[in-house]
Amino acid sequence: MTIEINNLHKQFGKNQVLKGVDLTIDQGQIYAILGPNGSGKTTLIKSILGMVIPDEGLISVLDTPIKKNWKYRKKIDYLPQIANFPPNIKVKELIHMIKDLRNSPSCEDELIALFGLEPFLNKKLSTLSGGTKQKVNIVLTFMFDTPLIILDEPTTGLDPKALISLKDLIRKEKAKGKTILITSHIMQIVEEMADEILYLLEGEIYFKGSIKELLKRTEQTNFEHAIAAITTTGSHA
Ligand SMILES: Nc1ncnc2c1ncn2[C@@H]1O[C@H](COP(=O)(O)OP(=O)(O)OP(=O)(O)O)[C@@H](O)[C@H]1O
């Protein structure tokens, strides 16, 4: 099992965001974490990454409880929703910095070519367009070889060509047996890529299942409509 979560609670001040999340994530599948704005998708992801400390509950990653155990983080690659790059360094310097920090084998050249980033390697990060920054973000996420990949809104700002490259890349990583978690508000991407849908609502996993199961449960034929209908059809997981 890749991730096991039991009774996860997290509140910020009076705002109870996660209210007892139970979740099992199996190896080798693509999971889409969905839910309305503010439903706690990023909070859930950050809890798995150890960047948010839960108030209650247990999380195990790759069969190891993560509490007070930071080493598991080396087994996860994470693409943050908003990458805060240092503005004054060049793309190639950033890539080398991250490589030095991780000190693991990496395949950045392949990825730089895939996303056509060669002309930008000597440019400062602050001068790049949003989509180009996101391509750099993707290179940094995929250049190492880890069993678990977490992508928070990975398609933001990408042009159609880059989007196709990203989807191919995700499929290639899945074929290697990796587990991939994705959040996205673009239902077309989710429908194309996800094996399993996790729908967060009011602090809990409201639905967990395949797209086929979701369509059946909501009595819809269209995935986007099924997602929209999910909360009105009593689909509690
Ligand atoms: N560090 C924080 N301090 C205070 N409140 C926070 C913090 N992080 C998140 N929240 C609050 O927790 C709730 C859930 O936020 P989160 O970012 O997890 O939602 P989300 O489902 O990822 O949303 P979106 O779809 O808009 O990205 C929001 O109400 C947010 O304001």
PDBQT file of the ligand as one rigid body, heavy atoms in Angstrom, charges set to zero:
ROOT
HETATM    1  N1  LIG A 301      -1.883  27.835   6.508  1.00  0.00    +0.000 N 
HETATM    2  C1  LIG A 301      -3.193  28.106   6.579  1.00  0.00    +0.000 A 
HETATM    3  N2  LIG A 301      -3.671  28.941   7.519  1.00  0.00    +0.000 NA
HETATM    4  C2  LIG A 301      -4.992  29.207   7.623  1.00  0.00    +0.000 A 
HETATM    5  N3  LIG A 301      -5.936  28.677   6.833  1.00  0.00    +0.000 NA
HETATM    6  C3  LIG A 301      -5.520  27.823   5.871  1.00  0.00    +0.000 A 
HETATM    7  C4  LIG A 301      -4.134  27.498   5.690  1.00  0.00    +0.000 A 
HETATM    8  N4  LIG A 301      -4.038  26.614   4.663  1.00  0.00    +0.000 NA
HETATM    9  C5  LIG A 301      -5.300  26.421   4.212  1.00  0.00    +0.000 A 
HETATM   10  N5  LIG A 301      -6.190  27.130   4.938  1.00  0.00    +0.000 N 
HETATM   11  C6  LIG A 301      -7.657  27.129   4.753  1.00  0.00    +0.000 C 
HETATM   12  O1  LIG A 301      -8.078  25.786   4.679  1.00  0.00    +0.000 OA
HETATM   13  C7  LIG A 301      -9.132  25.629   3.721  1.00  0.00    +0.000 C 
HETATM   14  C8  LIG A 301      -8.727  24.572   2.707  1.00  0.00    +0.000 C 
HETATM   15  O2  LIG A 301      -7.691  25.062   1.898  1.00  0.00    +0.000 OA
HETATM   16  P1  LIG A 301      -6.970  24.181   0.799  1.00  0.00    +0.000 P 
HETATM   17  O3  LIG A 301      -5.937  25.030   0.149  1.00  0.00    +0.000 OA
HETATM   18  O4  LIG A 301      -6.552  22.886   1.387  1.00  0.00    +0.000 OA
HETATM   19  O5  LIG A 301      -8.196  23.912  -0.219  1.00  0.00    +0.000 OA
HETATM   20  P2  LIG A 301      -8.216  23.356  -1.705  1.00  0.00    +0.000 P 
HETATM   21  O6  LIG A 301      -9.278  22.307  -1.743  1.00  0.00    +0.000 OA
HETATM   22  O7  LIG A 301      -6.839  22.921  -2.105  1.00  0.00    +0.000 OA
HETATM   23  O8  LIG A 301      -8.685  24.634  -2.506  1.00  0.00    +0.000 OA
HETATM   24  P3  LIG A 301      -8.488  25.140  -4.040  1.00  0.00    +0.000 P 
HETATM   25  O9  LIG A 301      -9.356  24.248  -4.896  1.00  0.00    +0.000 OA
HETATM   26  O10 LIG A 301      -9.007  26.524  -3.997  1.00  0.00    +0.000 OA
HETATM   27  O11 LIG A 301      -7.027  25.041  -4.371  1.00  0.00    +0.000 OA
HETATM   28  C9  LIG A 301      -9.375  27.016   3.132  1.00  0.00    +0.000 C 
HETATM   29  O12 LIG A 301     -10.478  27.574   3.825  1.00  0.00    +0.000 OA
HETATM   30  C10 LIG A 301      -8.092  27.764   3.446  1.00  0.00    +0.000 C 
HETATM   31  O13 LIG A 301      -8.341  29.124   3.612  1.00  0.00    +0.000 OA
ENDROOT
TORSDOF 0
